[in-house]
Amino acid sequence: GINAEYGGGQGYLILLILTDGQFTDLQACVQAIQQAQQSPLSIIIVGVGNADFSNMEYLDGDRTNAAARTRDIVQFVPFNKYSHSPTLLARELLAELPGQVEKYYTSRKIAPLGKKMH
């Protein structure tokens, strides 16, 4: 697993994946996400081009309970849908990130540096 011990337990990672197609093993990806959801990690996947990104939508899980997750850590964004507006693209890419970070830390009762958890 990924360790957040650096920075006094305040570390958090964001994995950005740029892809122009599908992957070969959906089940392995779902299992990796299930294992990673306990880690200080968010995954942002950007689909570039006109490929079938239905597996990426499945991994995102916003519309399905695809990976039976305790914490949603995946955000998929099709680049072509937002390529006309850098502002909309950035908003969509980062839309779920604050909630993902907050849920990770509150579930572990880790307060921001200088604050105490209630």
N, C-alpha and C positions, 0 to 999 in steps of 0.2 A: 504494500500500500504506500501511499504518498504520506509523508510525514510533515507536520506543520510545526515542529519543535523550534525551528529557527525563528527569530523574532519574538521569543517569548510565547510561542503558540499562536502568534498572530498571522503567520504566513498563509497565503491562499494563492492557488495557481489557476490560470486560465489557459486552456489548450485551444488554440485556433487551428482548425483544419480547413484547408481549401481543397475542394475536390471537383473534378469534372465528370464524375461517374459514380457507379455503385461499387460496393465492396463485395467480396465473394462469400463471406461467412457471416450471415446475419446473427445466428445464434451465438457465435463467439463474441460479436460486438455487444449484444445484449448482456451476456455474462460479464464482460469487462466493465460495462456501465454499472451493472448491479454491484460489483465489487468496489468500484470507484466512488459510489455515492456516499460512502462513509468517510471519504477523504476530503481534504480542503481543496476541491477541484470543481471547476465549471468547464464544460466543453461547448465551444461555439463552432458549428459546422457551416461553411459557406459553400453552396452549390453553384459552380460557375458553368455556364453553358446551357444547353438544351437537353441534357440527359434526363432519364427517368429517375427522379430523386425520391421515389415513394419510400424506399427503405430509410432514407434520412428522416423523412417526416415521421416514420414509425419510431425511430430512435428518439426523436424529439419528444414524442409521447404527449404532446399538448392535447391532442384530440382522442387519444386512446390510452389505455393503461398498459401500453406495450411491454414495458420492462418491469412491471410490478414494483415500482420504485417507492422507496420511503422518502427520497428527496430527488426532485427533478434537477438534473445537472446538465442537461443537453438543450441547446437552442440551435435549431436549423433555420437558415435563411437562404432562400434562392436569390442569388445575386441579380439575375435578370429582372426580377420583379421590382427591385428597388434601385437599379443602376442609374435611373434618371435623376435621382435625388440623393446626394451624399448624406444629407441630414436624415432623411427617412431610413436610409440604409444603416446609419449609425444607431438610430433609435431602435430599430428592429434587432440589430445585433446585440445590443446591450439591454434590451427590455427586461429580461428575466434575471440578469446578473445581481442586482441589489438584493432581491428576495432570496436568491440562491445562497449568497454570502451570509445574509442575516440568519437564514434557517440553519446553516451549518453551525455558526457560532452559538446561537441561542440553544440549539439542541445539545450542545456540549457545555453549556453554561460558561462560555468564554466571553468575558466582557472586553470592550475596547480598552486599549491601554489608558490607564488613568481613571477608569470607571469601574463601578462595582455592579455585579448582577443582583437583581432583587429576587 
